[in-house]
Amino acid sequence: MDKCLMTLPVLLLFLGLVGISRSCLNPVSAYRFTGAVCRLTYSAAVVLNEKTSKVIQADPGCSSMNSEKSILFAGKVKYGHTNLEIHNLSIGRSEFELKQGKGIEIAISKVSAVSKGTIQYENGSWLVNVGHSVDFEIESHIDLGINPKLYCGKENVAADTSVCYLTIHKLNLLLLGDKEPGWLKRLFTDFITFTVKLVIKSQICKEINNVANILVDFIQERAEQFLSDGDISMNIGVTSAPVITSQYIESYHKLQSVINASVFHPSQLTEDRMLYFWISDEVFNPLITASHQDGRFVLNISGLELTEFFEVYLSTEMPEFLNQLLSSEEPFLRVWCVSVPQLWTTPLGISVRALAAVKLTSGAEDIPGLSFETVSQPNICHFHDLNNIIASFLFSFALQMVEAHIEYLKGAVEKIGVPKVISGEFYIPLGIPCIFNMGELGNIEQIHSRRLLLSTKEFP
């Protein structure tokens, strides 16, 4: 059994990557409905847990319990507490294992905690009834075992953490005060031991769930940020319960697309990296359509900013008609998407085809404006090399223009428009990829036909 020694356990790592789904299928059946896949590998689980060591801090856990016991010659003793708190909870080390087809096995050892509180008790018989109050402190060393199970509930993935057991190796009870009667300590030891077991178990399991939520949020936020454009986002819903193997945890998401013949298969992903997002082309279409209908693909530039674009990026001589427009008092450029852009992936990269309209005006009635439409199709071969772009342009002009002027405008679109868009500075039709927040992911690994595969070597 290969296990990894860490500071904290991996519990419910992928439960956050859940959402409402019409039905929960077995993984083999779910593949063909899959629009996105998220795989967290074993090495990522190790790193994520190591980085959460500073996050775990035990908040004081309070409990109350009452009981009574009959003692010979002392009558009936009633006792209870209302402020049992746990302080300085620390986890020494943890061993975990991903069990294929079963779940996660976690063994936590050297859990230490100090519990403090006050016991109120009264004992009496038919002759006397006396009330007392004693402060106490408990030092405990405990081992904890958890076997969380992941399953598909009615509408989402759920977890069963009921298998959580304790082994107490040390429990020292100190009753504070002027007197410490031996019979009282023996009586309270059994009572407090049982209570402390329950409280520490509840507290530790609670803290582990807090860690799980932090880890889950880390993964889910990046998936949601990638598939979003401002307040336009996609529901991260699942098609089946997460699959657990000895090397990774993997979840399958249908999202809001209608997919009946997905090309996904687990063999397309490896365990070489920490985190993988496999995304089908069909997933992008609803997001692009929503952004287009909301008017996101519009660019407005005016004044000095517009003039500087042509001066900095173009070295050829500017045509006179364009110089007149740009040197006017209020030059204004507007670029917008005429129809919904189309996006698809190939082994060469992500291709985007869009019909863009361009309108340049001067604000003066005596200077005619310029307007044209262009069908552009930039191919982003490498996300980190914005200059490696292939683009083709077809122009339709309202004015009759010489070939040199047309070539100049083509150069302007290619050298100014496309790079600016791909870099994410503006939203215009040529720049669909910028709406997917590429910067939120550590490394763009591969682009395949009909799907985009993103992975990261390390977490930020």
Secondary structure as GFF3:
##gff-version 3
##sequence-region A 1 460
A	DSSP	beta_strand	4	6	.	.	.	ID=ss1
A	DSSP	alpha_helix	27	30	.	.	.	ID=ss2
A	DSSP	three_ten_helix	31	33	.	.	.	ID=ss3
A	DSSP	beta_strand	36	41	.	.	.	ID=ss4
A	DSSP	alpha_helix	42	50	.	.	.	ID=ss5
A	DSSP	beta_strand	63	71	.	.	.	ID=ss6
A	DSSP	beta_strand	75	99	.	.	.	ID=ss7
A	DSSP	beta_strand	103	124	.	.	.	ID=ss8
A	DSSP	beta_strand	129	146	.	.	.	ID=ss9
A	DSSP	beta_strand	149	152	.	.	.	ID=ss10
A	DSSP	beta_strand	157	160	.	.	.	ID=ss11
A	DSSP	beta_strand	164	176	.	.	.	ID=ss12
A	DSSP	alpha_helix	182	226	.	.	.	ID=ss13
A	DSSP	beta_strand	228	229	.	.	.	ID=ss14
A	DSSP	beta_strand	232	233	.	.	.	ID=ss15
A	DSSP	beta_strand	243	244	.	.	.	ID=ss16
A	DSSP	beta_strand	248	253	.	.	.	ID=ss17
A	DSSP	three_ten_helix	266	268	.	.	.	ID=ss18
A	DSSP	beta_strand	275	280	.	.	.	ID=ss19
A	DSSP	alpha_helix	281	293	.	.	.	ID=ss20
A	DSSP	beta_strand	298	302	.	.	.	ID=ss21
A	DSSP	alpha_helix	303	313	.	.	.	ID=ss22
A	DSSP	alpha_helix	320	326	.	.	.	ID=ss23
A	DSSP	beta_strand	332	337	.	.	.	ID=ss24
A	DSSP	beta_strand	342	346	.	.	.	ID=ss25
A	DSSP	beta_strand	349	361	.	.	.	ID=ss26
A	DSSP	beta_strand	370	376	.	.	.	ID=ss27
A	DSSP	beta_strand	379	380	.	.	.	ID=ss28
A	DSSP	beta_strand	389	390	.	.	.	ID=ss29
A	DSSP	beta_strand	395	397	.	.	.	ID=ss30
A	DSSP	alpha_helix	403	412	.	.	.	ID=ss31
A	DSSP	pi_helix	413	417	.	.	.	ID=ss32
A	DSSP	alpha_helix	418	422	.	.	.	ID=ss33
A	DSSP	three_ten_helix	429	436	.	.	.	ID=ss34
A	DSSP	three_ten_helix	438	440	.	.	.	ID=ss35
A	DSSP	beta_strand	443	448	.	.	.	ID=ss36
A	DSSP	beta_strand	451	456	.	.	.	ID=ss37
###
